[in-house]
Amino acid sequence: MDVTELKTLLTHGTPKVVVVGGGYVGLPFAVTAAQAHCDVTVLDTDEQKVDAINAGSSYVKDVDDTVLAELVKAGRIAATSEPDVAVHDGTAAIVICVPTPLQASGDPDVSFVMKALESVLSIARDGPEEEWPLRLISLESTVYPGFTQEVVGRMLAEHGRADGDDTFVSFSPERVDPGNATWHTKNTPKVVGANSQVSLEVALAFYRRIVDTVVPVSSTDAAEMVKLLENTQRWVNIGLVNEVALQCHALGLNVWEVIDAASTKPFGFTRYTPGPGVGGHCIACDPDYLAWRLRTMKQSARFIALAGAINRAMPAYVVQRLADALNERGQAVQGKKVLVVGVAYKPDVGDTRESPALDVIRELAQRGAIPCYVDPLVSNLYHEGFDLEALNVLSDEPVDYSAFDAAIIVTHHTDFDYESLVVTCPLVLDTRGVTRGIVIPENIHTKSEVVLL
């Protein structure tokens, strides 16, 4: 097969595609590719995920069980934990969607990407060199600018391959927003970059059959920077509005009133709201990838550092605000039973990665409070360093909120009875502004107090 035949297969044929990583990015992409009449194999080391996919059972909220089951039944999608089963001579495209978290030091952890690349490149060496198939390798995991060109290029060379010659490499950053009912894999514009014209053409042939809009850029470095810019913009603006919240409190102003009024300006203002910190797989990590890369070049990322200092200090600030509110009541935070409402990193998802709620819980425990939590989407909370026996998962409804001394609304899920909370819990610190529209009926007598961030 030559390059023209590969592009034709990717555009009009039924290409065999391997998606490495079956998580919140990989599984939706695999399903979308299968719906575009690709034969997809999901490669994942988690046997539970493999079994679930093969059974047509989705563990990702954005993938419907019925859709997945129909694709599995039709033979369009399958899963395996064995690289040599997933990748073979007929494989036309490999898409890498594995996590890229931060190390404890704050440096990028690209070990999952390296392992994924090594596994598929090692399989590609089976057979005589002249029989090695041409194929596309596209990286969607977030990395720092230069990673694809430098690291992936080096790994290809170590395996006797060359980008733009016998392998075609691209970088196309994932743009997944879990829980978003409007924007999903197919209709979200896809940025694609490559380091040679032929690699770009192959990548575009592949992605144009899967997503509605493809946005080509000049290099993998540019595509990598696009992803970091998108999330750094949000990181910095969240840091700004969090600092405004601190300023308004010091000035005796209601930050929510200020934001609401500013948002009436029809031009030149984008609404951001404050909160207890920043969590998730992207915004809380991606700016540090860029900052780390710049440090290796003896450059600085001052806005990223300043926003980081503000955002990472918010959990402690939230707990201090609760302590201050208790002090005004003549009470100390020590020994108080405090309910953390919502521990996911964003509304209406069950993902707790990098959630600020984890730091809020830790701060409460360090101050001698008894932290508990309730979250309709998180049944088991685990985080290294937590005394899990000290955390009570409240799953039975209705919850007796009067049994707690105070509550902190950290994550504002849509389906939650905030009215019952503010009526019965003695003290509620609302970090998300969700209680502002609640009107307590006159016939309900309550001594509850709500404090806004």
C-alpha positions, 0 to 999 in steps of 0.5 A: 500500500502506498500513501495514496492508497492509505489516504483513499482507505482512510477517506472512503474505505473501512480502515482498521483503527486502534484507539489506545486508552478507553477513558473519557476521551478514547471511548467517545472517539472510538464510538464516533469513529465506529459510527463513521464506518471504521473498524475500531479496536480499543486497547486498554490495560484495564480489564474491567473497561475491556469487558464492559466495552465488549459487553456493550456497557458504557462506563462513560456518561457521554456514551450511550449504552444502546449506541455502544451495544449496537456497534459491538453487535455489528462488529464495528467496535471491540476491546482488548488489553493485548497490543499484539491483538489490537495492532496488526498489519491491517491497522491503518490508524492508531490514536493515542488517548491516554492520561498525561497527569502531573507528577508530584513535583508539578512536572509533566508525566508523559509515561503513559504516552511513552508506554502506549507508543512503545507498545504499538511501535514494538508490534509494528516491528513484527515481520520483514522490514519491507512488509511494514505497513504504512499507517497514521499515528495520531496523539490526542493526549495533552503534551508540551510544545515540541513533544510530538516532534522530539520525543515521538520522532526519536521513538520512531527512529529507535524502531526504524521508522520515520515520520512522513516516510513509512509512518505519518504522525499528527497531533490533534488535541482532545476537546472533550467537555464531559457532560456537555449535551451540545458539543461532543466528539463529532461536532466539536472542531478538530485541530490537526497538526503535522510536521510534513505535508504528507503526514498532514494530508494523511491525518486530514483524510482520517479526521475529516471522515470522523468529525464535522470540522477539521482545522489544520495548523502548520505543525505538531508544535502549533497544535500542542500550543493550541491546546495549552492556550485554550486551557491556560486562558480559562486558568488565568481568567478563573484566577482573575475572578477568584481574586476579584472575589477576595477583593470584593469580600475585603471591600464589603461587596457582593461579588455575585452582584458585581459579576451579574451587573458586569455581564450585562455589557454586550461586548468586551466582557466574558463572564467567569464566576469564582469558586473553591478552586480549579479541578479536572483533567485539563484546566488544573494541569495543562497550564503547568505543562506550558510553564514547565516547557518554558522553564526548560528554555529559561523563560517564565510564565508569569500569568500562569504562576500568578493564577496558580497561586490564587486558584490553589489557595482558594480551598484554604480561603473557603475553609477560613471563610467558614471558620470566620462565619462560625466565629461570628456565631461564637463557635470554633471550627474544631469538632464541628461536623461539616458537610461538603456538598459535591465532590466532583470537579465540575457539575453533573459528572462523577469525576473527582480528579484534581477536584478542589473538594479534596483540598477543602476536605483536607483543610477541614480535617487539618483544622479539627473539623469532622468532614463528611460529604454528599454527592449524587454522582460520587459513591466512593471517594478516594484520594491518597492521604485521606483517612477514608473511615472519617468520610461518610458517604450519604446515599440515603435520601432524604438527608437530615441536614440539621445533623450537621453544624455547617455545609459548604457547597463546592460542586453545584450539581443540577439535581440537588435539593439546595432548598432543603439544605439551606432551610435545615442546615444551620450554616451554609457557605455557598461557593457557587452562588446557587442559593441566591435564587432560593426563596424560603416560604414565609410559613417555614421558620428557620434559623439557617444562615447562608454565606456567599463566597 
